Amino acid sequence: VQLVESGGGLVQPGGSLRLSCAASGFTFSRHAMSWYRQAPGKERELVAGITSAGGSTNYADSVKGRFTISRDNAKNTVYLQMNSLKPEDTAVYYCHGSRWSNDYWGQGTQVTVSS
């Protein structure tokens, strides 16, 4: 099982980034997918989630209206479009897949929002 995140980097406040997470080794289309983040000295927190077929999404209050989670089951990939980025969005962002007892994590990608 692999979850490989990409798309992180350094961006100025107000800018945008699109994170991608490529999945392999499991039946992607049957798993709910999420993005989490962890800032230095803080606990890991849920940013956004999407159901297996993509019919339902949920977001942390802090990112509602700015971030959009989506998935392409034909490409085994989940995305996180991040707009209007703020310095407080700086964190390592992790991709997560779950179904029943399955619990998969990626290695994370750093997002830094700074001028």
C-alpha positions as CSV (number, residue, x, y, z in Angstrom):
1,V,0.0,0.0,0.0
2,Q,1.3,3.4,-0.9
3,L,0.0,7.0,-0.6
4,V,2.3,9.5,-2.2
5,E,1.6,13.2,-1.7
6,S,2.9,15.9,-4.0
7,G,2.3,19.6,-4.7
8,G,3.5,21.2,-1.5
9,G,5.9,24.1,-1.3
10,L,6.3,27.7,-0.4
11,V,3.6,30.2,-1.3
12,Q,2.8,33.7,-0.3
13,P,-0.3,34.6,1.8
14,G,-3.3,34.7,-0.5
15,G,-1.8,32.3,-2.9
16,S,-3.0,28.8,-4.0
17,L,-1.6,25.3,-4.1
18,R,-3.0,22.0,-5.3
19,L,-2.0,18.9,-3.4
20,S,-2.3,15.4,-5.0
21,C,-2.2,12.0,-3.4
22,A,-1.6,9.0,-5.7
23,A,-2.7,5.7,-4.2
24,S,-1.7,2.2,-5.0
25,G,-1.9,-1.3,-3.5
26,F,-5.5,-1.2,-2.4
27,T,-9.0,-0.7,-3.9
28,F,-9.0,3.1,-3.9
29,S,-12.6,3.5,-5.1
30,R,-13.9,1.7,-2.0
31,H,-12.0,3.9,0.5
32,A,-13.0,7.2,2.0
33,M,-10.1,9.6,1.7
34,S,-9.0,12.5,3.8
35,W,-6.4,15.2,4.2
36,Y,-4.9,15.9,7.6
37,R,-2.3,18.4,8.6
38,Q,0.1,18.9,11.5
39,A,1.8,22.1,12.4
40,P,5.0,22.2,14.6
41,G,4.0,21.7,18.2
42,K,0.4,20.9,17.4
43,E,-1.7,17.8,17.1
44,R,-2.6,16.3,13.7
45,E,-6.0,17.6,12.6
46,L,-8.5,16.7,9.9
47,V,-8.6,19.2,7.1
48,A,-11.1,17.6,4.7
49,G,-12.7,14.3,3.8
50,I,-14.5,12.7,0.9
51,T,-16.5,9.6,0.6
52,S,-15.5,6.7,-1.6
53,A,-17.7,7.7,-4.5
54,G,-17.1,11.4,-4.0
55,G,-20.7,12.2,-3.2
56,S,-20.1,13.8,0.1
57,T,-17.3,16.0,1.6
58,N,-16.6,17.6,4.9
59,Y,-14.2,20.3,6.0
60,A,-12.7,21.8,9.1
61,D,-14.2,25.1,9.9
62,S,-10.9,26.8,9.5
63,V,-10.7,25.9,5.8
64,K,-14.3,26.0,4.7
65,G,-14.8,28.2,1.6
66,R,-11.0,28.1,0.8
67,F,-10.1,24.5,0.4
68,T,-11.8,21.9,-1.9
69,I,-11.2,18.1,-1.7
70,S,-11.9,16.0,-4.8
71,R,-11.0,12.6,-6.2
72,D,-10.6,10.8,-9.5
73,N,-11.2,7.1,-8.9
74,A,-10.1,6.3,-12.5
75,K,-6.7,7.8,-11.6
76,N,-6.6,6.5,-8.0
77,T,-5.9,10.1,-6.9
78,V,-7.3,12.5,-4.3
79,Y,-6.7,16.2,-4.5
80,L,-6.8,19.2,-2.2
81,Q,-7.2,22.6,-3.8
82,M,-6.1,25.3,-1.4
83,N,-6.9,28.9,-2.1
84,S,-6.5,32.1,-0.1
85,L,-3.8,30.5,1.9
86,K,-2.9,32.0,5.3
87,P,0.3,31.7,7.4
88,E,-1.7,29.5,9.8
89,D,-2.1,26.9,7.1
90,T,1.6,26.2,7.3
91,A,1.9,22.5,8.2
92,V,2.8,19.0,6.9
93,Y,-0.2,17.8,5.0
94,Y,-1.0,14.0,5.0
95,C,-3.2,11.9,2.8
96,H,-5.3,9.3,4.6
97,G,-7.4,6.4,3.4
98,S,-9.8,4.3,5.4
99,R,-12.4,1.6,5.1
100,W,-13.4,-0.7,8.0
101,S,-10.2,-1.6,9.7
102,N,-8.0,-0.3,6.9
103,D,-6.1,2.8,7.9
104,Y,-3.5,4.1,5.4
105,W,-1.2,7.2,5.6
106,G,1.1,9.0,3.3
107,Q,4.5,10.4,4.2
108,G,3.3,14.0,4.1
109,T,4.1,17.1,2.1
110,Q,5.2,20.4,3.5
111,V,3.2,23.5,2.9
112,T,4.7,26.8,4.0
113,V,2.7,30.1,3.7
114,S,5.0,33.0,4.2
115,S,6.0,36.3,2.6
